[in-house]
Amino acid sequence: MEPPEARSCVINWYKSLLDDADPEVAHEYEVSRDRLLHDMSTRQTLAELSQTPLLCAMLSALYSAGCLDSAPETRTDLYQQVVGALVFRRDQARLAWHKDSSMFVGRERIQVLQAIARTMTDKSLSVIPIWRVRPGQIAGPVAAVDVVESRLQTMPTASVTAHEALSHLVNRSCVFRDVGAGEGQFVHRTFQEFLAGQEYAYIEDIDTLLDHAHLPSWRNTVVFAAGTCGRAGASRLVKGLAALAAKRRPERREILILMAECIGSAGPLDDDAATAARALVPEVLPPRNHAEGESIASLGDELVSWLGTCDIPDIEALRASLHACGIVGSARAMAVVHRFSQRPEANEAAEDFLRLWQRFDPVTYATSVLANLDFGNRKIVIGSPRALPGVASLQGARRFRVDIPTVDLRFLGTLPDLEELDCRAANLVTADGIDGVPRLERLDLSMNPHLHDISLVKAVEGLQELNLTGCSALGDLSALVGLRRLRALSVSGCSAVVDFSFLPRLSQLRTLWLNDCTITSLSALRQLEDLRSLFADAAEPIRELGDLTSLSRVRTVVRSC
């Protein structure tokens, strides 16, 4: 799924809960839903997981049950929480205790899954036979049950058989599943990489990691191992990667970026490893593309310190650096983004700056970063509630689209240069706040079925286009009388409006939509001498057309008689 589809999946999943919940519980669900949506938009790893429909539903269930802590610090921390919740805490939250689960404790389940993941990684497998083809069969490809049996022999406290343990993991863990034809697979490739990395780290097999570090398919496994193998193991891994980069010149940059990821995933290193890191990581800065930006962002504020002093050679490097700063999301990162916004080529990356808006304090970011950019005629999309408090700071903005639910328009403050505002389906109730944008020329309030008051629109005297399509709760349009410059108006679907006496006052109107309106007479329209297009497929038969012959320039008349 693409990110918008993943968001819709979460919203729809929670909707089924909210429909039947009492108010207090419903509020808790809304909080957990908003927390998940926020984490999905600000944490790349969680966004990746949510793009799989099954995992998206699982994440929704885990957040709603309070099984996940918010905003883990590192990618490794996130996977520890998600995998732990799916393997063990999910049963706790559901109070789903069975004979096999009470004998097969959480840590044992993780250790068995680690053995399966490492075997599959060693053999470059994405699927593995779950059971032997025939009881007692030895020859043939390794089966998961063999791996489990071998692992249980090293666990003296385990009190389940290999068959019981594997059956539980396949049927209840939500991490390893039967995909048909007798084969098993981890529900997400990164789960296998995470568990394999933990296994290599636990047995301190750094040599195997270094032997495969130049292979893209091993990158995540190496990074996950670095996050759990302790100071000695992580230091050895970093020094080994530094040596590997010196030997494999064609892959040097990729290996150094991997080293940067490992440093960000690991804790403190020994002196030699730290010295190698300080000498080599700046060599791969700035990042050249988004993928590199995501990789080196694991360095956190240390990366920000380096980025703030390195040369940015081109627009792609600027975009990648912005992406990395957004993932870090710290105060120091925003200070670097502020410096980037003052560069001569910053306007070319305006969309990239906008995407970071929700990653930082919205007001501070708007005033210190976005205010430095010239958006020209580019439409600024407000796609997160976090951005609303900062909107009023964008004094030079000309075009906005509100892509989130909001009650009114007071968040706009005073924006003297705003020319276009698109609030389609924004869940508006009133147009309060619209008087803060007196120079507005185009306003779209369509598909807001709860909008019942637009009285303040009269303050926008220069308005030229107004779309009220589908505003079925809107009954009073008398505020439009003062809009003498209005050239295009749609009130289609405004079924509550019965008084259209304001129309003759709109002397410059050229295009008018009256579809699905409760109007029975068009006689008043003959005063609109500039009218060119009329669409009046009314909800009820129009009995009185009036003398429209004077409107010789009207190209289209659609009517219901």
C-alpha positions in Angstrom: 0.0 0.0 0.0 1.0 3.6 -0.6 1.1 5.9 2.5 -2.3 7.4 1.9 -3.8 3.9 1.6 -2.1 2.9 4.8 -3.6 5.9 6.6 -7.0 5.0 5.3 -6.5 1.4 6.4 -5.8 2.6 10.0 -8.7 5.1 10.0 -11.1 2.4 8.8 -9.8 -0.1 11.2 -10.4 2.2 14.1 -13.8 3.3 12.8 -15.2 -0.2 13.5 -14.0 0.2 17.1 -15.3 3.8 17.5 -18.8 3.0 16.2 -19.5 0.7 19.1 -17.5 2.3 21.9 -18.7 4.4 24.8 -17.4 8.0 24.9 -14.6 7.4 27.4 -13.2 4.3 25.6 -13.8 6.0 22.2 -11.5 8.9 23.3 -8.7 6.4 24.2 -9.1 4.8 20.8 -8.9 8.2 19.1 -5.7 9.1 21.0 -4.1 5.8 20.1 -5.2 6.1 16.4 -3.7 9.7 16.2 -0.5 8.5 17.8 -0.2 5.7 15.3 -0.9 8.0 12.4 1.7 10.5 13.7 4.3 7.8 14.2 3.6 6.5 10.6 4.2 9.9 9.2 7.4 10.7 11.2 9.1 7.3 11.4 10.3 5.8 8.2 10.5 2.2 9.6 7.0 2.3 10.9 5.8 3.7 7.5 7.5 0.7 5.8 5.7 -1.8 8.0 2.3 -0.2 7.6 2.5 -0.6 3.8 1.7 -4.3 4.2 -2.0 -4.6 4.8 -1.7 -7.4 7.4 0.9 -5.6 9.4 -1.0 -2.3 9.2 -4.0 -4.0 10.8 -1.7 -5.6 13.4 -0.1 -2.3 14.3 -3.6 -0.8 14.7 -4.5 -3.6 17.0 -1.3 -3.3 19.0 -1.6 0.5 19.4 -5.3 0.3 20.4 -4.4 -2.3 23.1 -1.5 -0.2 24.4 1.0 -3.0 23.5 3.5 -0.6 21.9 5.4 2.2 23.6 5.4 5.4 21.7 8.3 6.6 19.5 11.1 4.1 20.2 14.5 5.8 19.8 16.1 3.5 17.2 15.0 1.2 14.5 16.2 -1.8 16.5 14.1 -0.6 19.5 11.1 -0.4 17.3 11.5 -3.9 16.0 12.1 -5.2 19.5 8.8 -3.7 20.5 6.8 -4.8 17.5 8.1 -8.4 17.3 7.9 -8.8 21.1 4.3 -7.6 21.0 3.3 -9.9 18.2 5.1 -12.9 19.7 4.1 -12.5 23.3 2.3 -9.4 24.5 -0.5 -9.9 22.0 -1.6 -13.0 23.9 -1.4 -11.0 27.2 -3.5 -8.2 25.9 -6.2 -10.6 24.7 -5.9 -12.8 27.8 -5.5 -15.7 25.4 -3.7 -18.3 27.4 -3.5 -21.9 26.2 -1.7 -24.9 27.4 1.0 -24.7 24.8 1.5 -20.9 25.3 1.8 -21.2 29.1 4.6 -23.7 28.7 6.3 -21.9 25.9 7.4 -18.5 27.4 8.1 -15.3 25.5 11.9 -15.4 25.6 11.9 -19.0 24.4 9.7 -18.1 21.4 12.1 -15.3 20.4 15.1 -17.6 20.7 13.4 -20.2 18.5 12.4 -17.6 15.9 16.0 -16.3 15.9 17.3 -19.8 15.0 14.8 -20.1 12.1 15.7 -16.6 10.8 19.4 -17.3 10.9 19.1 -20.6 9.1 17.0 -19.0 6.4 19.5 -16.1 6.1 22.5 -18.4 6.0 20.9 -20.4 3.2 19.5 -17.3 1.4 15.9 -18.5 1.8 12.7 -16.4 1.8 10.6 -19.5 2.6 11.4 -22.8 4.4 9.6 -26.2 4.6 7.7 -26.2 7.9 7.6 -30.0 8.5 9.6 -32.9 7.1 7.9 -34.5 4.0 7.7 -37.9 5.7 8.1 -38.7 9.5 11.7 -39.5 10.2 13.0 -38.1 6.9 16.5 -36.9 7.2 17.7 -36.2 3.6 16.4 -33.2 1.7 16.2 -29.5 2.4 16.3 -28.4 6.0 12.9 -27.9 7.6 11.9 -25.4 10.3 11.0 -28.3 12.6 14.6 -29.5 12.4 15.9 -26.0 13.3 13.5 -25.8 16.2 14.4 -29.2 17.5 18.1 -28.3 17.4 17.5 -25.1 19.2 15.4 -26.6 21.9 18.2 -29.1 22.7 20.3 -26.0 23.7 17.6 -24.7 26.0 17.6 -26.8 29.2 14.5 -25.1 30.7 12.3 -25.6 27.6 9.3 -27.9 28.3 7.7 -28.1 24.8 8.4 -30.4 21.9 9.6 -29.0 18.6 6.2 -29.8 17.1 4.4 -27.9 19.9 6.7 -24.9 19.7 6.5 -24.6 15.9 2.7 -25.1 15.8 2.4 -22.3 18.3 4.6 -19.9 16.3 2.8 -20.7 13.1 -0.7 -20.4 14.5 -0.4 -17.7 17.1 2.8 -15.6 16.9 1.8 -13.4 13.9 5.5 -13.3 13.0 6.1 -16.6 11.2 3.2 -18.1 9.1 2.2 -20.9 6.8 2.1 -19.6 3.3 0.8 -22.8 1.7 2.4 -25.9 0.1 3.9 -26.8 3.4 6.2 -23.8 3.5 6.7 -21.1 6.2 7.7 -17.5 5.9 8.2 -14.5 8.1 5.3 -12.1 7.7 7.6 -9.3 6.7 11.1 -9.6 5.3 12.5 -7.2 7.9 11.3 -9.5 10.7 13.6 -12.2 9.4 16.5 -9.7 9.1 15.9 -8.4 12.6 15.7 -11.8 14.3 18.7 -13.1 12.3 20.7 -10.0 13.3 19.9 -10.7 16.9 21.0 -14.3 16.6 24.4 -13.3 15.0 24.9 -10.8 17.8 24.0 -13.2 20.5 26.5 -15.8 19.3 29.0 -13.1 18.5 29.4 -14.2 14.9 30.9 -11.0 13.6 32.9 -12.7 11.0 29.9 -14.0 9.1 28.4 -10.5 9.2 31.6 -9.0 7.8 31.8 -11.7 5.1 28.4 -10.6 3.8 28.5 -6.9 4.6 29.1 -5.9 0.9 25.8 -7.6 -0.1 22.7 -5.4 -0.2 20.5 -8.3 1.0 22.5 -8.4 4.3 22.5 -4.7 5.1 19.5 -4.7 7.5 20.8 -7.9 9.2 24.2 -6.3 9.8 22.6 -3.1 11.2 20.2 -5.0 13.5 23.1 -7.0 14.8 25.1 -3.8 15.6 22.2 -2.6 17.7 22.3 -5.6 20.0 25.8 -7.1 20.1 27.2 -4.9 22.9 30.2 -2.6 22.9 32.9 -5.1 22.1 30.9 -6.7 19.2 29.8 -3.4 17.8 33.3 -2.0 17.9 34.7 -5.0 16.2 32.0 -4.7 13.5 32.7 -1.0 12.9 36.5 -1.6 12.6 35.9 -4.6 10.3 33.7 -2.4 8.1 36.4 0.3 8.0 38.9 -2.4 6.9 36.5 -3.8 4.3 35.9 -0.3 2.8 39.7 0.0 2.3 39.8 -3.4 0.5 36.7 -3.1 -1.7 37.1 0.2 -3.4 34.1 -0.2 -5.8 31.8 -0.6 -2.9 33.6 1.7 -0.5 30.8 4.3 -0.3 28.1 1.7 0.3 30.1 0.1 3.0 30.9 3.4 4.7 27.2 4.2 4.7 26.5 0.8 6.2 29.1 1.6 8.9 27.3 4.9 9.6 24.1 3.0 10.1 25.8 0.5 12.4 27.2 3.4 14.5 23.8 4.9 14.8 22.3 1.6 15.8 25.0 0.7 18.3 25.8 2.3 21.6 29.2 3.8 22.6 32.2 2.2 20.9 35.8 1.7 22.0 38.4 4.3 21.2 39.7 2.8 18.0 36.3 2.2 16.5 35.2 5.8 17.4 38.3 7.2 15.9 37.7 5.3 12.6 34.1 6.5 12.6 35.1 10.2 13.0 37.6 9.9 10.2 35.5 8.0 7.6 31.8 9.0 8.0 32.3 12.6 6.7 33.6 11.0 3.5 30.0 10.0 2.6 28.4 13.3 3.4 26.3 14.9 2.2 24.0 12.0 1.1 23.3 11.8 -2.6 19.8 10.5 -2.5 16.9 9.7 -0.2 18.0 6.1 0.5 21.4 7.4 1.7 19.7 10.1 3.7 17.6 7.5 5.5 20.7 5.3 6.2 22.9 8.0 7.7 20.0 9.6 9.7 20.5 6.8 12.2 23.6 8.8 13.4 21.1 11.3 15.0 22.5 14.6 16.2 26.0 13.5 15.4 25.0 13.4 11.7 23.5 16.9 12.1 26.8 18.3 13.4 28.6 17.0 10.3 25.9 18.0 7.8 26.0 21.6 9.2 29.6 22.0 8.1 29.8 20.0 4.8 29.5 21.4 1.3 26.1 20.7 -0.5 27.1 20.4 -4.1 23.7 20.2 -5.9 20.0 20.2 -5.4 19.7 16.4 -5.0 22.2 16.5 -2.2 20.2 19.3 -0.6 17.0 17.2 -0.8 18.7 14.1 0.6 20.2 16.2 3.5 16.8 17.7 4.2 15.3 14.2 4.3 17.9 13.0 6.8 17.4 16.1 9.0 13.7 15.4 9.0 14.2 11.8 10.2 16.4 13.0 13.0 13.8 15.7 13.9 15.8 17.4 16.7 16.3 21.1 17.5 19.8 20.9 16.1 18.4 19.3 12.9 16.0 22.2 12.5 18.8 24.7 12.9 20.6 23.0 10.0 17.4 23.0 7.9 17.1 26.8 8.7 20.6 27.3 7.2 19.6 25.2 4.2 16.5 27.4 3.7 18.7 30.4 3.2 20.7 28.9 0.3 20.2 30.4 -3.2 18.7 27.1 -4.5 16.4 26.5 -1.6 13.3 27.5 -3.6 13.9 24.5 -5.9 13.4 22.2 -2.9 10.3 24.0 -1.6 8.3 20.8 -1.6 11.0 19.0 0.4 11.0 21.8 3.0 7.2 21.5 3.2 7.3 17.8 3.8 9.4 18.4 7.0 6.8 20.8 8.5 5.2 18.1 10.6 8.5 16.8 11.9 9.3 19.9 13.9 7.5 22.5 16.0 5.0 23.9 13.5 5.2 27.5 14.5 8.9 27.7 14.9 9.5 25.8 11.6 7.1 28.1 9.7 8.7 31.3 11.0 12.4 30.2 10.8 12.3 28.0 7.7 9.3 28.3 5.5 9.2 32.1 5.8 12.5 32.2 4.0 11.1 30.5 0.9 9.3 32.0 -2.1 6.5 29.5 -2.9 5.3 31.6 -5.8 2.1 30.0 -7.3 2.9 26.6 -5.7 -0.1 25.3 -3.7 0.9 24.6 -0.1 -0.9 21.5 1.2 -1.7 21.4 4.9 -1.7 17.6 5.5 -1.2 17.3 9.2 -3.0 18.9 12.2 0.4 19.6 13.6 0.9 22.2 10.9 -2.2 24.3 11.6 -0.7 26.5 14.3 2.1 27.5 11.9 -0.1 28.5 9.0 -0.6 32.1 10.1 3.2 32.6 10.0 3.4 32.1 6.2 2.8 35.7 5.3 3.9 35.4 1.7 1.7 32.4 0.9 -0.6 32.6 -2.1 -2.3 29.2 -2.4 -3.3 26.7 0.3 -5.1 23.4 0.3 -6.4 22.1 3.6 -6.2 18.3 3.4 -7.3 17.5 7.0 -10.5 17.9 9.0 -10.9 21.2 10.8 -13.9 23.0 12.3 -13.3 26.6 11.0 -10.7 28.7 9.3 -9.4 30.8 12.2 -6.0 29.0 12.0 -5.3 31.2 8.9 -4.8 34.3 11.1 -4.0 37.2 8.8 -2.5 36.3 5.4 -2.6 39.4 3.3 -1.2 37.8 0.1 -3.4 34.6 0.0 -5.2 34.3 -3.3 -6.5 30.8 -3.3 -7.9 28.5 -0.6 -9.0 25.0 -1.2 -11.0 23.4 1.7 -12.8 20.6 0.0 -14.2 18.0 2.4 -12.4 19.6 5.3 -15.3 19.0 7.7 -15.9 22.7 8.2 -18.8 23.9 10.3 -18.4 27.6 9.8 -16.3 29.9 7.7 -15.1 31.9 10.7 -11.6 33.2 10.1 -12.1 33.8 6.4 -12.1 37.5 7.1 -8.4 37.3 7.8 -7.6 36.8 4.1 -9.3 39.8 2.5 -7.4 39.5 -0.8 -8.6 36.0 -1.5 -9.7 35.5 -5.1 -10.6 31.8 -5.3 -12.3 29.8 -2.5 -13.4 26.2 -2.5 -15.6 25.1 0.4 -17.3 22.3 -1.5 -18.3 18.9 0.1 -18.6 20.2 3.6 -22.0 18.9 4.5 -22.0 20.3 8.0 -21.1 23.9 6.9 -24.0 26.1 8.0 -22.6 29.6 8.3 -20.5 31.6 5.8 -21.6 35.0 6.9 -18.0 36.3 7.2 -17.4 35.6 3.4 -18.8 39.1 2.8 -15.5 40.5 4.1 -13.7 39.0 1.1 -14.9 41.6 -1.3 -12.4 40.7 -4.1 -13.5 37.1 -4.3 -13.9 36.0 -7.9 -14.6 32.2 -7.7 -16.6 30.5 -5.0 -17.5 26.8 -4.9 -20.2 25.7 -2.3 -21.1 22.4 -4.1 -22.5 19.8 -1.7 -22.9 22.1 1.3 -26.3 20.7 2.1 -26.6 22.3 5.6 -26.1 25.8 4.2 -29.4 27.7 4.1 -28.5 31.4 4.1 -26.5 32.8 1.2 -27.3 36.5 1.8 -23.7 37.2 2.6 -22.8 36.8 -1.0 -24.6 40.0 -1.9 -21.5 42.1 -1.3 -19.3 40.0 -3.6 -19.5 42.4 -6.6 -16.5 40.9 -8.3 -17.7 37.3 -8.2 -17.4 35.7 -11.7 -18.0 32.0 -11.0 -20.3 30.5 -8.4 -21.5 27.0 -7.7 -24.3 26.3 -5.2 -25.0 22.8 -6.6 -26.3 20.5 -4.0 -27.1 23.3 -1.5 -30.5 21.8 -1.0 -31.4 23.9 2.1 -31.2 27.2 0.2 -34.7 28.5 -0.8 -34.0 32.2 -1.2 -32.0 33.0 -4.4 -32.8 36.7 -4.4 -29.1 37.6 -3.9 -28.3 36.4 -7.4 -29.2 39.6 -9.4 -26.8 41.5 -7.2 -23.8 39.5 -8.5 -23.5 41.7 -11.6 -20.2 40.3 -12.8 -21.2 36.7 -12.6 -20.2 34.7 -15.8 -20.6 31.1 -14.7 -23.3 29.7 -12.4 -24.1 26.2 -11.2 -27.5 25.6 -9.7 -27.7 21.8 -10.1 -29.8 19.9 -7.5 -31.0 23.1 -5.9 -34.5 23.9 -4.8 -35.2 26.6 -7.3 -38.3 26.9 -9.5 -37.8 30.2 -11.3 -34.9 31.6 -13.3 -36.5 35.0 -14.0 -34.2 36.9 -11.8 -31.2 35.8 -13.8 -32.1 38.1 -16.7 -30.4 40.9 -14.8 -27.0 39.1 -15.1 -25.9 40.6 -18.4 -22.4 39.1 -18.2 -23.6 35.5 -17.6 -22.0 33.1 -20.1 -22.7 29.6 -18.7 -25.6 28.4 -16.7 -26.1 24.9 -15.3 -29.5 24.5 -13.7 -30.4 20.8 -13.5 -32.6 21.6 -10.5 -33.9 19.2 -7.9 -37.5 20.3 -8.7 -39.1 21.3 -12.1 -38.4 24.9 -13.1 -41.8 26.3 -13.9 -40.8 29.8 -14.7 -37.9 30.5 -17.0 -38.5 34.2 -17.2 -37.3 36.3 -20.0 -33.9 34.8 -20.6 -33.8 35.9 -24.2 -31.9 39.0 -23.2 -29.0 36.8 -22.1 -27.8 36.3 -25.6 -24.3 35.4 -24.6 -25.2 32.4 -22.5 -23.6 29.4 -24.1 -25.1 26.6 -21.9 -28.5 26.2 -20.2 -29.2 22.9 -18.5 -32.6 23.0 -16.9 -35.3 20.7 -15.4 -38.8 21.7 -16.6 
